[in-house]
């Protein structure tokens, strides 16, 4: 069993962040960043170039899926219990055989250099300090090894954009590198074998994966098997033709067609840790994941970035949890914006949640400090919300659907 790593003292009791701010206020010190979660995005927008903002904030089509995700949390209300006596909330949990300090994982987000020069390294360091797992995206601006070094002894996962079977050697190379660099779980994204219809990016004629730099393609550019492949195809080193190399790597990790269930055997043969399928949205697919022998699923619609008009992930979570929750670890992603969103997702069947856009906004407006502020805020809100609701832990015996009521 893997235990969670050291947590920085400033994260040891999440609700204490509030008291820290109030204590500084007595000395006339105002907080550097806002606690209003609705303002994190606008703060980032003020700083970022239009194309970078369009990339992180943008969604598929008319944004209906993102709107559905956000609205779904408002359909559930927390029902507090009173005179429940306990000292503090136990936020620890076990996911994929690993003991975590908190039921929170940083979701894989690519091209982080668009938002801050600290890129993935700043986020990995913030995650380590917070004691939460960091998930490195295949679409990173840092190599697998660089992000691992920044994470140091922090818990880290690797997210795979999965090439088709003609490029098995490249897939295997990425898995070997991630395993050698200490990544403990593999998250396989199933819904992004081609990029969705994204008007914000299209308006700026902007695809970061085709630019003549390493942003979003560094994992490929640093991969020995891909480098050999590119040299064989073109007779050139990557550095001699960056535009062509970026396009070639993009076509490999976003190949335009999906692998099949039978192809999971390749990953099982070359990854000896937990495998998690990200993008599950139906009970039949969740059952197929159990049959396939993977250890976890992420109920996710990619935050609304891939398919417009898609049902909210929270709306399908209860049925999936009821069907397979006792057979596989269920994680949740898509629409988490505050601590009470985390409460609701856990109550409806998730063992932990993935958070994406909020920490990217923090990275944009404050670098590593901004990411840590977002994490402290989310965890502090979670801690106090459970405390005030008479819920002593995130264990299912305390936090379950009985803690919620459907509002409409």
N, C-alpha and C positions, 0 to 999 in steps of 0.2 A: 504493500500500500504506500502511495506517495503522500506525504504530508505537506501542508502549505508552508511556504517559506516565511522568513522573518518579515513582519509588517513594520513599517516605519512608525515610530511612536505617535506621530501626528495623525495616523490612521487607526490607532489601536482602539479608540472608542469613537465611532463616527459622529455621534450626537454632540460630542465635545467640541466639534468645529464651531458650532453655534456659540458656545460659551467663550471660545477663543476670540471670536469676532467681537462679542459684547465687551470682553475685558479690554481689548484694544480701543474700543469706542470710549471707554472711560478716560483714555489718554488722548482722545481727539483723533484717533487713527481710524479712518474709514477703509472699508475693504477695497482692494484693488479691482476686483471683478464683481459683477452683479450676481445676485443669487436668484434673480428672476429668470427661470429657464426659458421663458418665451423670448428673452432678449439675447440669448447666446447666439442665435443665428444672425439677427440684425447686427450685433457687434462684429461678427466675423465678416458679414457682407461689407461693412464700412471699410474694412482693411484689405480684403482680397480683390485681385483683378476680376473682371466680370467673367472671364472664362473659368477661373478656378471656382468662383462662387456658383456659377451655373452647373459645374460638374458635381459638387458636393450636395447642393440643394436640389438639383434637378431630379425629375422623375420621368417615368414613362408616360407618354401621351398627355392626357389632360389632368394628370395628378390624382385621378380618382382613387387609385390603390393607396397612395399615401394618406389621402383624406379618410378613406375607410379605416386604415390602421389607427389613426389618431382618434377617430370618432368611436371606435369599438371600445376603448377604455372607459368612455363616458357612459356606456351602457351597463356598467357594473359599479355598484357602490359597496364600500366597506361597512360592515355592521360591527361596531365596537362592543366589546364585553367590559363589564365594570367589576371592581373589587377583585381583580385578578392580581395576586401578590407575587412579584418576582423582582429581583434586583436589577437585572439588565437583560436586554434581548440577546439571545444567542443567534448570531447571524451565520454561524458556520454551517457548512453542508458538505456532502460528499458527492462528487461528480466524476464519472468515468474511473472510479476507484481511487480518486485523489481527494484528500481533505482540503477544502477551500475555506479561507477565512470568511468569505462573503459569497452570496449566490450571484456573482457578477463576473462577466468575462468581457474583455474588450474585443469587439467584433473585428473581423478582417476588413480593412479599408485600404485601397490602393492609392498610389500616387501622392503620398502624404507630403512630399516636398513641394507640391503646389500650394500648400497651406502654411508651411513654416520650414525654414531651412533645417530645423531640428529633425524633420521627417520622422521615419519610423523609430529612430534611435531615441528621440525625446519621449515618444509614447511608450516604448518598451521600458525606459527608465521610470516613468511615472507609474506604470503598471506594477513594476517591481516594488516600488515604495509603498504602493497601496495594498500589496499582497493579493492582487487579482491577476488571473492569467491574461497574457497578451497574445493575440492571434495575428501572425504575420501573413499578409496577403501575397499571393503569387505575383500580383501587380504592384509590387513595392518599388520604391526608389532606392532601397538598400538591399544588399545581398543577404542571403540566409545567415551567413556567418557574421556579418556586421551587426545585424539585429540581435543575434544571440549574445554577442559580446556586450552590447548595450544592456541587455536584460540581465546579464551576469547569472546570479543564482535564482532569478525570478522564474516563475512557471510560464512556459510559453508553448503555444500550439502553432501548427503550420496549416494554412489554408491552401488547397490545391484547386487551381483552374486546370481541369483535366484534359490533356491532349487526347486526340483519337489514337486508336491502337497502332497506327503506322508509326507513331512516335513514342512507343513504349520505352525506348532507351532514354529519352529525355525525361519522361515521367519517373522512371526508376532512379535516374540521377538526382532529381530534385528530392525524392524521398530519402535516398541515402544521405544526401547533404543535410537534410533537416534532422534526421535521426542522429547523425554524427555530431550535430551542433546542439543536441539536447532538447529538441522539441518533443513534447510528451504525447501529444494527440494530433491526429490528422483530421481536419475538417474539409470535406470534399463538397465544393459548391456545385449543385446540379442544374441550376437555372440560368447559367450565364455562359453557355457554349457559344453564344453570339450576343452582342450588346443589344439591348432593347431600343425601342424608338424613343429617343430622348430629345425633345424639342430645344431644351436649353443648350445642349451641346451642338445641336444642328444649327441653331441661330448664330452661334459663334464659329461655325465650321471647325469645331475643335474636338479632336480625338487625341488625348494625351499619349496614347500608345503608338501613334504614328509619327511623333515628333523626333527630330534628329538629336536626341539626348537619351539619358538612361532612366528618366523618370517613368516609372511604371513597367520598365523592362529590364531592370538591373539584375533580377534573378536569372533571367535568360542570358544576359550579356556576361554574367560571371559563371555560367554553367559550362563545364568542360565539354560535355557531350553536344550541347547546342553550338558551341564555338567550333567544334570539329565539323558538325553538320553544315554550318554556314560557310566554312572554308571550302568544304567539298562542293557545295552548290555554286559558289560564286568565285572561288579562287582568291578571296580576299579575307583579311581579318575584319572583325566587326568594326574596329576603330577606323578602318579605311572607307566604310560606307554605312554610316549610322542610319540614314533613312531606310535603306534596304534591309538592314538588320532588324530595326524596330518593326518594320512591316512583316518580316518573316516570323519573328517571335510572336507577334500579335496573332498571326494566322494559325500558329501552332496552339496557343492557349485559348483562343476564341475561334475554334475551327469551323463553326457553322453547323455542326451536327453533334448530337449527344451520343455518349457511350450508352451501353445497356446494362441491365442488372447483372447479366452473366460476366460482364467485364470487371465487376468488383473483385473477382478472384485475383486479378493481377495486383491490386492494392493490398489485399490480405497476404499475398505471398511476399510482398516487399516492404511491409510495414508491420512491425510486431507490437505496436502499441494500440490504443483505442482508435477506432475509425468512426467518424461522425458524418452523417449525410445531411448537408445543409440545403434547405429548400423544400422539405417535405410539407405537403399541404392537404393530403387526403388520408383517410383511414386505410384504404387499400395499399397505398405506398408505404405507410408506416408499418403495416403488417409485412410487406415485402422486405422492408429493412430488417425486421426481426428475423425473418426467414434467411436473409442473406448473412446473418451472423455478425452484423456490425454492432458497436457498443452504444451508439447514440444517434439521435436525429436532432436537427434544428428545425422547428416549425417556423417557417420564414417565407415571405414573398419578396425578399431582397429589398425591403423597405420601400417598395413601390417603384423601384428603378427599372424593372424588367417588363412587367405586363400591366398595362393599364386596365382599369375596371375589374381588378382581381378582388376576391373576397378578403377581408381582413384576417391576418394571421391569428389574432386573438379569438376570432369567431370560430375557427376550426380547432383551436387548441383543446377545448374540453372533450370533444369526441375522440380526438387522437389519444389524449391522456387516458380516457376510459378504456379504449381499445387495447393499448399496449403499454400503459404507464408502469405496469408491474413487470414488464419484460425487457425494457430498454430505457436508457436515460434520455429524458426529453428536455431539450433546451428550447428557448424561445428568443426570437429576434423579429423586429419590425414594429416600430412605433414607441419604444420605450423612451420617455422624455423626463420622467421624474421618479421619485422614490415610491409613490403610491402606484404607479404603473407596474413597478417591480412586484409590489405586494399582490396586485391582481393577477399578474401572469403566474406567479408562484402558486397562488390559491387555486388557479384553474388547471394546474397540473405540471407546470415546468419545474425542473430542479434548479435551474439557474437561467439567467437572461444574458443576452448579448446586447451591448450598447455600441452604436456606431456614430451617427451624426453628432450627438452632443459632445463627445470627446474631440471630434474633428473641429468643431467650432471652438472649443477650448484651446486646441493647438493653434488655431488661426489667431485668436486674440491674445494668447498668453504663452505660447510655447509649452514647455514642460510644466511650468507653473499653472498655465491655463488648464491643461489636462488634469492635473492634480486637484485643482479647484472644482472642476466638474465632478470628478470621482468623489471627493469629500462631500460635495453637495448632494449627490445622488444617494450615497451611503448614509449621510446624516439624516436626510429626509426619510429614507427607509427605516432607519433605527427608531427615530422619534414616532413615525406613523404606527409602527408595530407596538411600541411602548404605550402609546395613547389609545390603541385599539384593544389593549389587553391580550396581546398575542406574544407569548414569551419566546418563541423561536420560529425559524423558518421550516422546521420539521413538519411533515404532513399531519402529524397528530395535533399540531397547533394551528397551522396555516393551511386551510383547505377551502373547499367551496362553501362550507358552512359559514365562513367569514364574510361572504359576499351575498348580495342580492341583485338580481337582474332588475334594472330600472326601467328599460323599455325595449 
